Amino acid sequence: MLKGMVLFDRLPVNHPAKDKVFGEVKRSLAGAAGEKRTAELLERELDLTEKAKIFRGVWLPYLDGFAQVDVLVMHTNFVCALEVKNMVGEFHFDSINFQFHRIIDGRVEGMRNPESQLHRAVKASEKFFGCKVHGTIVLSSRSGRVAVPPKLYPVIALDYLPFHIEKMPDPRLSLDVEDLVGLVRRSRGQYNGPDLLKKHKVARESLEVGVRCLGCGKQKMEWSRLRWRCNKCEKVSSNAHEFALQEYAVLFGEEITTEFAYTWLGVKDKYTLYRMLEKSTIKINNRGKRLIIARRELLIEYFQRIYS
Ligand SMILES: [Zn+2]
């Protein structure tokens, strides 16, 4: 989601992909809200003899890539993957050709089938944890209604979900939940999200470069007299390039060449660039390649403010 937010900000105003990227960001925000509501409800209401561990937005290795698990519930007697749909309208799961569509305000809208998404999540989890994993589709919005139900997995309204999950424990199973939690924690950060540039056919060269002013938003800052200065809102910063480097890392990965760093930060002076990179990156070879030290929290903090 961060990636989409950064990409949207870095796309020039008239870029053909801009609206689509924004739509995606909005949808993932809605999705994340549904996942959050689901996890919170389960934390509060799930009544089991031993407490379950609940994770949101987990990516697990699957086939040649990764599969996303919206919410993962881990308990000593069962593991369950949830596919959360925070959508309104009437849902049709077509089990003959596995297509999915919803009807909203009389319009038919085709979408990725939540059942096949969940199936990937369940398969990936089973392989990753080495045990059987339950799967459930959750409707987290009260204005969603199922017209044609799915075949392979149950679809449950959020309010009823605790009761549904409370039937899952299998006393014959005895899983080491701490072990599973350790596996999930280690899987974090291994996957940098889908390649949005490729997906939206955006060339790196078409993005806006430079260090953005975090005071007023879009304006490019200028480096002069040892500070970044915004000539619109007059904000002054000594480390605004840190944020720009984190944006780069989210979009392209942590490796950056010194050559491209000049362009990305809009710095011309060799000594200035060297000093900036010296603090925020690690040198990995002698051909000018460096590794950006990840500080996602900078982006999270900023975008939380923007999108709240
Ligand atoms: Zn400004």
py3Dmol code that shows the C-alpha trace and the ligand (Angstrom):
import py3Dmol

protein = """\
ATOM      1  CA  MET A   1       0.000   0.000   0.000  1.00  0.00           C
ATOM      2  CA  LEU A   2       2.894   2.363   0.818  1.00  0.00           C
ATOM      3  CA  LYS A   3       4.258   1.588  -2.598  1.00  0.00           C
ATOM      4  CA  GLY A   4       1.024   2.712  -4.237  1.00  0.00           C
ATOM      5  CA  MET A   5       0.998   5.903  -2.174  1.00  0.00           C
ATOM      6  CA  VAL A   6       4.584   6.763  -3.115  1.00  0.00           C
ATOM      7  CA  LEU A   7       3.966   5.917  -6.754  1.00  0.00           C
ATOM      8  CA  PHE A   8       0.846   8.085  -6.866  1.00  0.00           C
ATOM      9  CA  ASP A   9       2.776  11.022  -5.395  1.00  0.00           C
ATOM     10  CA  ARG A  10       5.672  10.587  -7.789  1.00  0.00           C
ATOM     11  CA  LEU A  11       3.561  10.294 -10.954  1.00  0.00           C
ATOM     12  CA  PRO A  12       3.249  13.566 -12.866  1.00  0.00           C
ATOM     13  CA  VAL A  13      -0.243  15.102 -12.786  1.00  0.00           C
ATOM     14  CA  ASN A  14      -1.215  14.076 -16.316  1.00  0.00           C
ATOM     15  CA  HIS A  15       0.230  10.584 -16.309  1.00  0.00           C
ATOM     16  CA  PRO A  16      -2.323   8.048 -17.673  1.00  0.00           C
ATOM     17  CA  ALA A  17      -1.737   5.636 -14.758  1.00  0.00           C
ATOM     18  CA  LYS A  18      -2.272   8.220 -12.032  1.00  0.00           C
ATOM     19  CA  ASP A  19      -6.037   7.745 -11.523  1.00  0.00           C
ATOM     20  CA  LYS A  20      -5.749   3.981 -11.555  1.00  0.00           C
ATOM     21  CA  VAL A  21      -2.996   3.994  -8.948  1.00  0.00           C
ATOM     22  CA  PHE A  22      -5.102   6.285  -6.762  1.00  0.00           C
ATOM     23  CA  GLY A  23      -8.094   3.958  -7.117  1.00  0.00           C
ATOM     24  CA  GLU A  24      -5.902   1.071  -6.004  1.00  0.00           C
ATOM     25  CA  VAL A  25      -4.634   2.984  -2.990  1.00  0.00           C
ATOM     26  CA  LYS A  26      -8.195   3.776  -1.974  1.00  0.00           C
ATOM     27  CA  ARG A  27      -9.223   0.151  -2.367  1.00  0.00           C
ATOM     28  CA  SER A  28      -6.294  -1.087  -0.304  1.00  0.00           C
ATOM     29  CA  LEU A  29      -7.115   1.445   2.403  1.00  0.00           C
ATOM     30  CA  ALA A  30     -10.670   0.088   2.498  1.00  0.00           C
ATOM     31  CA  GLY A  31      -9.261  -3.455   2.524  1.00  0.00           C
ATOM     32  CA  ALA A  32      -6.876  -2.656   5.359  1.00  0.00           C
ATOM     33  CA  ALA A  33      -9.736  -1.115   7.335  1.00  0.00           C
ATOM     34  CA  GLY A  34     -11.720  -4.346   6.940  1.00  0.00           C
ATOM     35  CA  GLU A  35      -8.730  -6.435   8.021  1.00  0.00           C
ATOM     36  CA  LYS A  36      -8.208  -4.226  11.039  1.00  0.00           C
ATOM     37  CA  ARG A  37     -11.855  -4.444  12.051  1.00  0.00           C
ATOM     38  CA  THR A  38     -11.750  -8.229  11.676  1.00  0.00           C
ATOM     39  CA  ALA A  39      -8.587  -8.660  13.727  1.00  0.00           C
ATOM     40  CA  GLU A  40      -9.872  -6.342  16.451  1.00  0.00           C
ATOM     41  CA  LEU A  41     -13.201  -8.131  16.695  1.00  0.00           C
ATOM     42  CA  LEU A  42     -11.442 -11.471  17.031  1.00  0.00           C
ATOM     43  CA  GLU A  43      -9.034 -10.131  19.671  1.00  0.00           C
ATOM     44  CA  ARG A  44     -12.047  -8.956  21.635  1.00  0.00           C
ATOM     45  CA  GLU A  45     -14.613 -11.687  21.149  1.00  0.00           C
ATOM     46  CA  LEU A  46     -12.928 -14.947  20.214  1.00  0.00           C
ATOM     47  CA  ASP A  47     -13.643 -17.232  23.147  1.00  0.00           C
ATOM     48  CA  LEU A  48     -11.151 -20.110  23.222  1.00  0.00           C
ATOM     49  CA  THR A  49      -9.528 -21.903  26.145  1.00  0.00           C
ATOM     50  CA  GLU A  50      -6.129 -20.825  24.889  1.00  0.00           C
ATOM     51  CA  LYS A  51      -5.664 -17.419  23.296  1.00  0.00           C
ATOM     52  CA  ALA A  52      -5.108 -17.326  19.531  1.00  0.00           C
ATOM     53  CA  LYS A  53      -2.406 -15.217  17.847  1.00  0.00           C
ATOM     54  CA  ILE A  54      -3.714 -12.961  15.117  1.00  0.00           C
ATOM     55  CA  PHE A  55      -1.719 -11.374  12.273  1.00  0.00           C
ATOM     56  CA  ARG A  56      -2.829  -9.036   9.503  1.00  0.00           C
ATOM     57  CA  GLY A  57      -1.448  -8.642   5.972  1.00  0.00           C
ATOM     58  CA  VAL A  58       1.028 -11.513   5.873  1.00  0.00           C
ATOM     59  CA  TRP A  59       2.838 -12.481   2.662  1.00  0.00           C
ATOM     60  CA  LEU A  60       4.008 -16.095   2.473  1.00  0.00           C
ATOM     61  CA  PRO A  61       6.112 -17.724  -0.244  1.00  0.00           C
ATOM     62  CA  TYR A  62       3.979 -19.537  -2.784  1.00  0.00           C
ATOM     63  CA  LEU A  63       5.057 -21.221  -6.027  1.00  0.00           C
ATOM     64  CA  ASP A  64       7.357 -18.707  -7.756  1.00  0.00           C
ATOM     65  CA  GLY A  65       6.093 -15.734  -5.805  1.00  0.00           C
ATOM     66  CA  PHE A  66       4.146 -14.847  -2.708  1.00  0.00           C
ATOM     67  CA  ALA A  67       0.566 -15.199  -1.544  1.00  0.00           C
ATOM     68  CA  GLN A  68      -1.171 -12.693   0.670  1.00  0.00           C
ATOM     69  CA  VAL A  69      -3.062 -13.740   3.770  1.00  0.00           C
ATOM     70  CA  ASP A  70      -5.396 -10.953   4.918  1.00  0.00           C
ATOM     71  CA  VAL A  71      -5.756 -12.239   8.470  1.00  0.00           C
ATOM     72  CA  LEU A  72      -4.069 -15.271   9.976  1.00  0.00           C
ATOM     73  CA  VAL A  73      -5.389 -16.908  13.155  1.00  0.00           C
ATOM     74  CA  MET A  74      -2.999 -19.289  14.890  1.00  0.00           C
ATOM     75  CA  HIS A  75      -3.992 -21.482  17.791  1.00  0.00           C
ATOM     76  CA  THR A  76      -2.563 -24.591  19.355  1.00  0.00           C
ATOM     77  CA  ASN A  77      -5.481 -26.623  17.918  1.00  0.00           C
ATOM     78  CA  PHE A  78      -5.913 -25.009  14.494  1.00  0.00           C
ATOM     79  CA  VAL A  79      -4.669 -22.461  11.959  1.00  0.00           C
ATOM     80  CA  CYS A  80      -7.066 -20.398   9.850  1.00  0.00           C
ATOM     81  CA  ALA A  81      -6.503 -18.037   6.916  1.00  0.00           C
ATOM     82  CA  LEU A  82      -9.133 -15.342   6.348  1.00  0.00           C
ATOM     83  CA  GLU A  83      -9.844 -13.520   3.107  1.00  0.00           C
ATOM     84  CA  VAL A  84     -11.534 -10.282   4.139  1.00  0.00           C
ATOM     85  CA  LYS A  85     -13.841  -8.476   1.725  1.00  0.00           C
ATOM     86  CA  ASN A  86     -14.779  -4.991   2.790  1.00  0.00           C
ATOM     87  CA  MET A  87     -17.221  -4.411  -0.055  1.00  0.00           C
ATOM     88  CA  VAL A  88     -20.812  -3.419  -0.467  1.00  0.00           C
ATOM     89  CA  GLY A  89     -23.217  -4.881  -3.013  1.00  0.00           C
ATOM     90  CA  GLU A  90     -24.431  -8.312  -3.996  1.00  0.00           C
ATOM     91  CA  PHE A  91     -21.808 -11.023  -4.496  1.00  0.00           C
ATOM     92  CA  HIS A  92     -21.952 -13.828  -7.032  1.00  0.00           C
ATOM     93  CA  PHE A  93     -19.464 -16.685  -6.750  1.00  0.00           C
ATOM     94  CA  ASP A  94     -19.726 -18.643  -9.949  1.00  0.00           C
ATOM     95  CA  SER A  95     -18.383 -22.100  -9.149  1.00  0.00           C
ATOM     96  CA  ILE A  96     -18.535 -23.458 -12.697  1.00  0.00           C
ATOM     97  CA  ASN A  97     -15.864 -21.257 -14.201  1.00  0.00           C
ATOM     98  CA  PHE A  98     -14.758 -19.706 -10.900  1.00  0.00           C
ATOM     99  CA  GLN A  99     -15.554 -16.178 -11.858  1.00  0.00           C
ATOM    100  CA  PHE A 100     -16.712 -13.608  -9.399  1.00  0.00           C
ATOM    101  CA  HIS A 101     -18.764 -10.495  -9.819  1.00  0.00           C
ATOM    102  CA  ARG A 102     -20.687  -8.102  -7.688  1.00  0.00           C
ATOM    103  CA  ILE A 103     -23.759  -6.045  -8.465  1.00  0.00           C
ATOM    104  CA  ILE A 104     -23.683  -2.536  -7.121  1.00  0.00           C
ATOM    105  CA  ASP A 105     -26.311   0.091  -7.940  1.00  0.00           C
ATOM    106  CA  GLY A 106     -27.542  -2.173 -10.748  1.00  0.00           C
ATOM    107  CA  ARG A 107     -24.092  -2.368 -12.367  1.00  0.00           C
ATOM    108  CA  VAL A 108     -22.243  -5.673 -12.790  1.00  0.00           C
ATOM    109  CA  GLU A 109     -18.589  -5.470 -11.820  1.00  0.00           C
ATOM    110  CA  GLY A 110     -16.188  -8.364 -12.494  1.00  0.00           C
ATOM    111  CA  MET A 111     -13.411  -8.825  -9.948  1.00  0.00           C
ATOM    112  CA  ARG A 112     -10.706 -11.192  -8.821  1.00  0.00           C
ATOM    113  CA  ASN A 113     -12.358 -14.171  -7.248  1.00  0.00           C
ATOM    114  CA  PRO A 114     -11.919 -14.047  -3.445  1.00  0.00           C
ATOM    115  CA  GLU A 115     -12.224 -17.817  -3.421  1.00  0.00           C
ATOM    116  CA  SER A 116      -9.148 -18.316  -5.575  1.00  0.00           C
ATOM    117  CA  GLN A 117      -7.280 -15.667  -3.593  1.00  0.00           C
ATOM    118  CA  LEU A 118      -8.154 -17.543  -0.404  1.00  0.00           C
ATOM    119  CA  HIS A 119      -7.182 -20.840  -1.977  1.00  0.00           C
ATOM    120  CA  ARG A 120      -3.706 -19.479  -2.684  1.00  0.00           C
ATOM    121  CA  ALA A 121      -3.494 -18.178   0.892  1.00  0.00           C
ATOM    122  CA  VAL A 122      -4.530 -21.551   2.349  1.00  0.00           C
ATOM    123  CA  LYS A 123      -2.122 -23.525   0.149  1.00  0.00           C
ATOM    124  CA  ALA A 124       0.741 -21.167   0.946  1.00  0.00           C
ATOM    125  CA  SER A 125      -0.004 -21.344   4.689  1.00  0.00           C
ATOM    126  CA  GLU A 126      -0.255 -25.141   4.688  1.00  0.00           C
ATOM    127  CA  LYS A 127       3.093 -25.401   2.983  1.00  0.00           C
ATOM    128  CA  PHE A 128       4.681 -22.759   5.174  1.00  0.00           C
ATOM    129  CA  PHE A 129       3.461 -24.156   8.515  1.00  0.00           C
ATOM    130  CA  GLY A 130       3.344 -27.825   7.543  1.00  0.00           C
ATOM    131  CA  CYS A 131      -0.168 -28.398   8.874  1.00  0.00           C
ATOM    132  CA  LYS A 132      -3.761 -28.277   7.736  1.00  0.00           C
ATOM    133  CA  VAL A 133      -5.122 -24.733   7.417  1.00  0.00           C
ATOM    134  CA  HIS A 134      -8.778 -23.704   7.402  1.00  0.00           C
ATOM    135  CA  GLY A 135      -9.968 -20.968   5.055  1.00  0.00           C
ATOM    136  CA  THR A 136     -12.883 -18.576   5.398  1.00  0.00           C
ATOM    137  CA  ILE A 137     -14.084 -15.597   3.371  1.00  0.00           C
ATOM    138  CA  VAL A 138     -15.202 -12.784   5.656  1.00  0.00           C
ATOM    139  CA  LEU A 139     -17.640 -10.041   4.722  1.00  0.00           C
ATOM    140  CA  SER A 140     -16.590  -7.164   6.894  1.00  0.00           C
ATOM    141  CA  SER A 141     -19.159  -4.698   5.600  1.00  0.00           C
ATOM    142  CA  ARG A 142     -22.763  -5.022   6.732  1.00  0.00           C
ATOM    143  CA  SER A 143     -23.908  -3.764   3.324  1.00  0.00           C
ATOM    144  CA  GLY A 144     -22.515  -6.790   1.512  1.00  0.00           C
ATOM    145  CA  ARG A 145     -24.817  -9.663   0.642  1.00  0.00           C
ATOM    146  CA  VAL A 146     -24.109 -13.047  -0.929  1.00  0.00           C
ATOM    147  CA  ALA A 147     -26.445 -13.994  -3.790  1.00  0.00           C
ATOM    148  CA  VAL A 148     -24.553 -17.047  -5.041  1.00  0.00           C
ATOM    149  CA  PRO A 149     -22.270 -18.609  -2.400  1.00  0.00           C
ATOM    150  CA  PRO A 150     -18.803 -20.047  -3.080  1.00  0.00           C
ATOM    151  CA  LYS A 151     -18.274 -23.832  -3.266  1.00  0.00           C
ATOM    152  CA  LEU A 152     -14.884 -24.497  -1.697  1.00  0.00           C
ATOM    153  CA  TYR A 153     -14.877 -22.182   1.312  1.00  0.00           C
ATOM    154  CA  PRO A 154     -17.520 -20.756   3.613  1.00  0.00           C
ATOM    155  CA  VAL A 155     -18.355 -17.070   3.476  1.00  0.00           C
ATOM    156  CA  ILE A 156     -19.209 -15.582   6.855  1.00  0.00           C
ATOM    157  CA  ALA A 157     -20.440 -12.183   8.033  1.00  0.00           C
ATOM    158  CA  LEU A 158     -18.010 -10.513  10.416  1.00  0.00           C
ATOM    159  CA  ASP A 159     -20.448 -10.491  13.348  1.00  0.00           C
ATOM    160  CA  TYR A 160     -20.744 -14.262  13.206  1.00  0.00           C
ATOM    161  CA  LEU A 161     -17.043 -14.965  12.610  1.00  0.00           C
ATOM    162  CA  PRO A 162     -16.053 -15.634  16.268  1.00  0.00           C
ATOM    163  CA  PHE A 163     -18.674 -18.424  16.530  1.00  0.00           C
ATOM    164  CA  HIS A 164     -17.520 -19.875  13.223  1.00  0.00           C
ATOM    165  CA  ILE A 165     -13.876 -19.955  14.350  1.00  0.00           C
ATOM    166  CA  GLU A 166     -14.733 -21.304  17.807  1.00  0.00           C
ATOM    167  CA  LYS A 167     -15.803 -24.533  16.091  1.00  0.00           C
ATOM    168  CA  MET A 168     -12.370 -25.063  14.519  1.00  0.00           C
ATOM    169  CA  PRO A 169     -10.188 -26.359  17.381  1.00  0.00           C
ATOM    170  CA  ASP A 170      -9.188 -29.985  16.909  1.00  0.00           C
ATOM    171  CA  PRO A 171      -8.069 -31.469  20.268  1.00  0.00           C
ATOM    172  CA  ARG A 172      -5.895 -34.030  18.454  1.00  0.00           C
ATOM    173  CA  LEU A 173      -3.729 -31.225  17.129  1.00  0.00           C
ATOM    174  CA  SER A 174      -1.103 -29.653  19.298  1.00  0.00           C
ATOM    175  CA  LEU A 175       0.768 -26.920  17.453  1.00  0.00           C
ATOM    176  CA  ASP A 176       3.547 -24.838  18.916  1.00  0.00           C
ATOM    177  CA  VAL A 177       2.059 -21.372  18.416  1.00  0.00           C
ATOM    178  CA  GLU A 178       5.269 -19.575  19.419  1.00  0.00           C
ATOM    179  CA  ASP A 179       7.045 -21.515  16.681  1.00  0.00           C
ATOM    180  CA  LEU A 180       4.452 -20.473  14.103  1.00  0.00           C
ATOM    181  CA  VAL A 181       4.623 -16.857  15.262  1.00  0.00           C
ATOM    182  CA  GLY A 182       8.416 -16.980  14.863  1.00  0.00           C
ATOM    183  CA  LEU A 183       8.000 -18.233  11.289  1.00  0.00           C
ATOM    184  CA  VAL A 184       5.573 -15.411  10.467  1.00  0.00           C
ATOM    185  CA  ARG A 185       7.864 -12.780  12.002  1.00  0.00           C
ATOM    186  CA  ARG A 186      10.818 -14.046   9.994  1.00  0.00           C
ATOM    187  CA  SER A 187       8.790 -13.948   6.771  1.00  0.00           C
ATOM    188  CA  ARG A 188       8.169 -10.227   7.288  1.00  0.00           C
ATOM    189  CA  GLY A 189      10.164  -7.955   5.054  1.00  0.00           C
ATOM    190  CA  GLN A 190      11.059 -10.715   2.594  1.00  0.00           C
ATOM    191  CA  TYR A 191       8.496  -9.506   0.156  1.00  0.00           C
ATOM    192  CA  ASN A 192       8.461  -5.971  -1.112  1.00  0.00           C
ATOM    193  CA  GLY A 193       4.946  -6.082  -2.605  1.00  0.00           C
ATOM    194  CA  PRO A 194       3.916  -6.398  -6.257  1.00  0.00           C
ATOM    195  CA  ASP A 195       5.870  -4.586  -8.960  1.00  0.00           C
ATOM    196  CA  LEU A 196       3.477  -1.678  -9.471  1.00  0.00           C
ATOM    197  CA  LEU A 197       5.658   0.054 -12.056  1.00  0.00           C
ATOM    198  CA  LYS A 198       5.540  -2.988 -14.262  1.00  0.00           C
ATOM    199  CA  LYS A 199       1.838  -3.529 -13.617  1.00  0.00           C
ATOM    200  CA  HIS A 200       0.946   0.031 -14.609  1.00  0.00           C
ATOM    201  CA  LYS A 201       3.570   0.194 -17.355  1.00  0.00           C
ATOM    202  CA  VAL A 202       5.345   3.110 -15.727  1.00  0.00           C
ATOM    203  CA  ALA A 203       8.943   3.743 -16.744  1.00  0.00           C
ATOM    204  CA  ARG A 204      11.309   4.890 -14.005  1.00  0.00           C
ATOM    205  CA  GLU A 205      12.188   7.896 -16.160  1.00  0.00           C
ATOM    206  CA  SER A 206       8.603   9.149 -16.180  1.00  0.00           C
ATOM    207  CA  LEU A 207       8.467   9.645 -12.408  1.00  0.00           C
ATOM    208  CA  GLU A 208       9.068  13.017 -10.810  1.00  0.00           C
ATOM    209  CA  VAL A 209      12.472  13.192  -9.176  1.00  0.00           C
ATOM    210  CA  GLY A 210      13.858  15.443  -6.489  1.00  0.00           C
ATOM    211  CA  VAL A 211      13.399  15.873  -2.781  1.00  0.00           C
ATOM    212  CA  ARG A 212       9.826  16.724  -1.927  1.00  0.00           C
ATOM    213  CA  CYS A 213       8.804  19.298   0.610  1.00  0.00           C
ATOM    214  CA  LEU A 214       6.907  17.519   3.380  1.00  0.00           C
ATOM    215  CA  GLY A 215       5.505  20.824   4.532  1.00  0.00           C
ATOM    216  CA  CYS A 216       3.408  21.688   1.510  1.00  0.00           C
ATOM    217  CA  GLY A 217       3.366  18.389  -0.374  1.00  0.00           C
ATOM    218  CA  LYS A 218       4.470  18.474  -3.967  1.00  0.00           C
ATOM    219  CA  GLN A 219       6.961  21.300  -4.206  1.00  0.00           C
ATOM    220  CA  LYS A 220      10.551  20.308  -4.950  1.00  0.00           C
ATOM    221  CA  MET A 221      13.091  21.524  -2.411  1.00  0.00           C
ATOM    222  CA  GLU A 222      16.410  23.144  -3.256  1.00  0.00           C
ATOM    223  CA  TRP A 223      19.662  22.403  -1.484  1.00  0.00           C
ATOM    224  CA  SER A 224      21.460  25.570  -0.558  1.00  0.00           C
ATOM    225  CA  ARG A 225      23.601  26.727   2.345  1.00  0.00           C
ATOM    226  CA  LEU A 226      23.615  23.231   3.834  1.00  0.00           C
ATOM    227  CA  ARG A 227      19.817  22.938   4.049  1.00  0.00           C
ATOM    228  CA  TRP A 228      16.863  21.833   1.958  1.00  0.00           C
ATOM    229  CA  ARG A 229      14.668  24.842   1.337  1.00  0.00           C
ATOM    230  CA  CYS A 230      11.145  25.062  -0.067  1.00  0.00           C
ATOM    231  CA  ASN A 231      10.542  28.249  -1.981  1.00  0.00           C
ATOM    232  CA  LYS A 232       6.774  27.910  -1.632  1.00  0.00           C
ATOM    233  CA  CYS A 233       6.119  27.346   2.069  1.00  0.00           C
ATOM    234  CA  GLU A 234       9.621  28.268   3.202  1.00  0.00           C
ATOM    235  CA  LYS A 235      10.124  25.031   5.088  1.00  0.00           C
ATOM    236  CA  VAL A 236      13.768  24.301   5.884  1.00  0.00           C
ATOM    237  CA  SER A 237      15.122  20.825   6.519  1.00  0.00           C
ATOM    238  CA  SER A 238      18.528  19.264   6.948  1.00  0.00           C
ATOM    239  CA  ASN A 239      17.413  15.704   6.190  1.00  0.00           C
ATOM    240  CA  ALA A 240      14.497  15.778   3.719  1.00  0.00           C
ATOM    241  CA  HIS A 241      16.597  13.588   1.380  1.00  0.00           C
ATOM    242  CA  GLU A 242      16.159  10.731   3.883  1.00  0.00           C
ATOM    243  CA  PHE A 243      12.477  10.610   3.039  1.00  0.00           C
ATOM    244  CA  ALA A 244      13.202  10.675  -0.706  1.00  0.00           C
ATOM    245  CA  LEU A 245      15.602   7.751  -0.303  1.00  0.00           C
ATOM    246  CA  GLN A 246      12.940   5.764   1.570  1.00  0.00           C
ATOM    247  CA  GLU A 247      10.514   6.493  -1.267  1.00  0.00           C
ATOM    248  CA  TYR A 248      13.070   5.156  -3.712  1.00  0.00           C
ATOM    249  CA  ALA A 249      13.564   2.012  -1.601  1.00  0.00           C
ATOM    250  CA  VAL A 250       9.845   1.277  -1.505  1.00  0.00           C
ATOM    251  CA  LEU A 251       9.500   1.673  -5.271  1.00  0.00           C
ATOM    252  CA  PHE A 252      12.676   0.040  -6.535  1.00  0.00           C
ATOM    253  CA  GLY A 253      14.239  -1.869  -3.649  1.00  0.00           C
ATOM    254  CA  GLU A 254      17.074  -0.852  -1.384  1.00  0.00           C
ATOM    255  CA  GLU A 255      19.866  -0.885  -3.977  1.00  0.00           C
ATOM    256  CA  ILE A 256      20.699   2.453  -5.572  1.00  0.00           C
ATOM    257  CA  THR A 257      23.565   3.565  -7.798  1.00  0.00           C
ATOM    258  CA  THR A 258      25.367   6.773  -6.965  1.00  0.00           C
ATOM    259  CA  GLU A 259      24.721   7.834 -10.529  1.00  0.00           C
ATOM    260  CA  PHE A 260      20.947   7.570 -10.132  1.00  0.00           C
ATOM    261  CA  ALA A 261      21.079   9.102  -6.655  1.00  0.00           C
ATOM    262  CA  TYR A 262      22.207  12.412  -8.271  1.00  0.00           C
ATOM    263  CA  THR A 263      19.045  12.359 -10.386  1.00  0.00           C
ATOM    264  CA  TRP A 264      16.673  11.104  -7.697  1.00  0.00           C
ATOM    265  CA  LEU A 265      17.751  13.644  -5.090  1.00  0.00           C
ATOM    266  CA  GLY A 266      18.410  16.407  -7.584  1.00  0.00           C
ATOM    267  CA  VAL A 267      21.867  17.025  -6.195  1.00  0.00           C
ATOM    268  CA  LYS A 268      24.677  18.179  -8.481  1.00  0.00           C
ATOM    269  CA  ASP A 269      27.562  18.538  -6.100  1.00  0.00           C
ATOM    270  CA  LYS A 270      29.612  15.386  -5.599  1.00  0.00           C
ATOM    271  CA  TYR A 271      30.640  16.186  -2.051  1.00  0.00           C
ATOM    272  CA  THR A 272      27.063  17.027  -0.963  1.00  0.00           C
ATOM    273  CA  LEU A 273      25.724  13.784  -2.411  1.00  0.00           C
ATOM    274  CA  TYR A 274      28.539  11.808  -0.823  1.00  0.00           C
ATOM    275  CA  ARG A 275      27.733  13.218   2.598  1.00  0.00           C
ATOM    276  CA  MET A 276      24.019  12.433   2.252  1.00  0.00           C
ATOM    277  CA  LEU A 277      24.626   8.887   1.091  1.00  0.00           C
ATOM    278  CA  GLU A 278      27.284   8.300   3.700  1.00  0.00           C
ATOM    279  CA  LYS A 279      24.690   8.718   6.455  1.00  0.00           C
ATOM    280  CA  SER A 280      21.682   6.937   4.957  1.00  0.00           C
ATOM    281  CA  THR A 281      23.186   4.137   2.896  1.00  0.00           C
ATOM    282  CA  ILE A 282      25.840   1.430   3.057  1.00  0.00           C
ATOM    283  CA  LYS A 283      28.436   1.008   0.327  1.00  0.00           C
ATOM    284  CA  ILE A 284      28.148  -2.471  -1.216  1.00  0.00           C
ATOM    285  CA  ASN A 285      30.738  -2.395  -3.980  1.00  0.00           C
ATOM    286  CA  ASN A 286      33.244  -0.159  -5.680  1.00  0.00           C
ATOM    287  CA  ARG A 287      31.156   0.463  -8.745  1.00  0.00           C
ATOM    288  CA  GLY A 288      28.995   3.016  -6.985  1.00  0.00           C
ATOM    289  CA  LYS A 289      26.271   0.701  -5.715  1.00  0.00           C
ATOM    290  CA  ARG A 290      24.833   1.447  -2.297  1.00  0.00           C
ATOM    291  CA  LEU A 291      22.172  -0.025  -0.039  1.00  0.00           C
ATOM    292  CA  ILE A 292      19.576   2.251   1.519  1.00  0.00           C
ATOM    293  CA  ILE A 293      19.089   1.620   5.247  1.00  0.00           C
ATOM    294  CA  ALA A 294      15.371   0.913   5.548  1.00  0.00           C
ATOM    295  CA  ARG A 295      13.404   3.350   7.686  1.00  0.00           C
ATOM    296  CA  ARG A 296       9.850   2.658   6.610  1.00  0.00           C
ATOM    297  CA  GLU A 297       8.482   4.431   9.668  1.00  0.00           C
ATOM    298  CA  LEU A 298       9.310   7.771   8.014  1.00  0.00           C
ATOM    299  CA  LEU A 299       6.903   6.979   5.187  1.00  0.00           C
ATOM    300  CA  ILE A 300       4.287   5.362   7.403  1.00  0.00           C
ATOM    301  CA  GLU A 301       4.145   8.381   9.667  1.00  0.00           C
ATOM    302  CA  TYR A 302       3.840  10.817   6.768  1.00  0.00           C
ATOM    303  CA  PHE A 303       1.226   8.900   4.766  1.00  0.00           C
ATOM    304  CA  GLN A 304      -0.840   8.151   7.841  1.00  0.00           C
ATOM    305  CA  ARG A 305      -1.231  11.874   8.234  1.00  0.00           C
ATOM    306  CA  ILE A 306      -2.013  12.431   4.555  1.00  0.00           C
ATOM    307  CA  TYR A 307      -4.608   9.696   4.230  1.00  0.00           C
ATOM    308  CA  SER A 308      -6.271   9.975   7.618  1.00  0.00           C
TER     309      SER A 308
END
"""
ligand_1 = """\
1
ZN
Zn 6.894 23.542 0.947
"""
view = py3Dmol.view(width=600, height=400)
view.addModel(protein, "pdb")
view.setStyle({"model": 0}, {"cartoon": {"style": "trace"}})
view.addModel(ligand_1, "xyz")
view.setStyle({"model": 1}, {"stick": {}})
view.zoomTo()
view.show()
